C-alpha cells in the first residue's frame, strides 16, 4: 500500500511539473537579460551564457540576431508602454 501511494504521489508531482527549474519562458527571459548584458561586439556563438543553455538552437539564434541587430543600430529599442 505504501509503495503504491509513494509511486502515485511521485507520478502526480512529475505530471504537474513540480520542479525547481524555471519554465522555458522564464529561462528565455533570463537568457535575453544575460545576452543583453554582454558588451557590444561580443562573440555570442563562441559560448552560450549559462542562462541560455536550455534554449533551443533556433531560439538562441533569434536572441543572438536581435542583439546583433540592436548593437548595429538596425533594430529599434522597445520603449515600455505606461
GULOLUM-994087 format. One record per residue (C-alpha): residue in three letters; residue number from 1; y, z, x. Coordinates in steps of 0.02 Angstrom, whole numbers, m for minus. Layout:
<atoms>
ATOM  residuo  num      py      pz      px
ATOM      ALA  NUM       Y       Z       X
...
</atoms>
This chain:
<atoms>
ATOM  residuo  num      py      pz      px
ATOM      UNK    1       0       0       0
ATOM      UNK    2     123      47     138
ATOM      UNK    3      86    m112     235
ATOM      UNK    4     116    m218      80
ATOM      UNK    5     280    m130      44
ATOM      UNK    6     336    m148     225
ATOM      UNK    7     292    m333     228
ATOM      UNK    8     380    m362      62
ATOM      UNK    9     536    m271     122
ATOM      UNK   10     539    m369     285
ATOM      UNK   11     518    m533     190
ATOM      UNK   12     663    m491      75
ATOM      UNK   13     775    m446     220
ATOM      UNK   14     736    m610     307
ATOM      UNK   15     759    m710     147
ATOM      UNK   16     930    m634     112
ATOM      UNK   17     990    m670     288
ATOM      UNK   18    1012    m490     339
ATOM      UNK   19    1057    m500     523
ATOM      UNK   20    1191    m453     645
ATOM      UNK   21    1231    m635     685
ATOM      UNK   22    1388    m710     610
ATOM      UNK   23    1370    m853     487
ATOM      UNK   24    1384   m1030     554
ATOM      UNK   25    1561   m1043     483
ATOM      UNK   26    1611    m882     570
ATOM      UNK   27    1533    m945     731
ATOM      UNK   28    1631   m1108     713
ATOM      UNK   29    1794   m1011     690
ATOM      UNK   30    1757    m911     848
ATOM      UNK   31    1716   m1071     941
ATOM      UNK   32    1880   m1152     887
ATOM      UNK   33    1978    m999     946
ATOM      UNK   34    1886   m1000    1113
ATOM      UNK   35    1916   m1186    1141
ATOM      UNK   36    2100   m1173    1091
ATOM      UNK   37    2124   m1029    1214
ATOM      UNK   38    2071   m1140    1360
ATOM      UNK   39    2211   m1215    1465
ATOM      UNK   40    2264   m1395    1438
ATOM      UNK   41    2154   m1518    1530
ATOM      UNK   42    2005   m1401    1536
ATOM      UNK   43    1842   m1497    1553
ATOM      UNK   44    1759   m1445    1392
ATOM      UNK   45    1598   m1542    1421
ATOM      UNK   46    1558   m1453    1584
ATOM      UNK   47    1502   m1293    1498
ATOM      UNK   48    1525   m1234    1321
ATOM      UNK   49    1617   m1071    1296
ATOM      UNK   50    1497    m933    1245
ATOM      UNK   51    1558    m928    1063
ATOM      UNK   52    1514   m1114    1048
ATOM      UNK   53    1332   m1102    1098
ATOM      UNK   54    1272   m1104     916
ATOM      UNK   55    1371   m1259     870
ATOM      UNK   56    1278   m1422     847
ATOM      UNK   57    1325   m1560     968
ATOM      UNK   58    1413   m1652     828
ATOM      UNK   59    1518   m1502     777
ATOM      UNK   60    1560   m1456     957
ATOM      UNK   61    1610   m1635     996
ATOM      UNK   62    1727   m1632     845
ATOM      UNK   63    1807   m1469     904
ATOM      UNK   64    1820   m1543    1079
ATOM      UNK   65    1900   m1704    1016
ATOM      UNK   66    2027   m1607     913
ATOM      UNK   67    2076   m1501    1064
ATOM      UNK   68    2091   m1656    1174
ATOM      UNK   69    2199   m1749    1048
ATOM      UNK   70    2308   m1596    1017
ATOM      UNK   71    2335   m1570    1204
ATOM      UNK   72    2385   m1753    1220
ATOM      UNK   73    2512   m1733    1080
ATOM      UNK   74    2420   m1855     968
ATOM      UNK   75    2369   m1728     837
ATOM      UNK   76    2498   m1626     743
ATOM      UNK   77    2477   m1439     750
ATOM      UNK   78    2445   m1374     574
ATOM      UNK   79    2577   m1259     503
ATOM      UNK   80    2521   m1117     392
ATOM      UNK   81    2572   m1128     211
ATOM      UNK   82    2656    m974     137
</atoms>
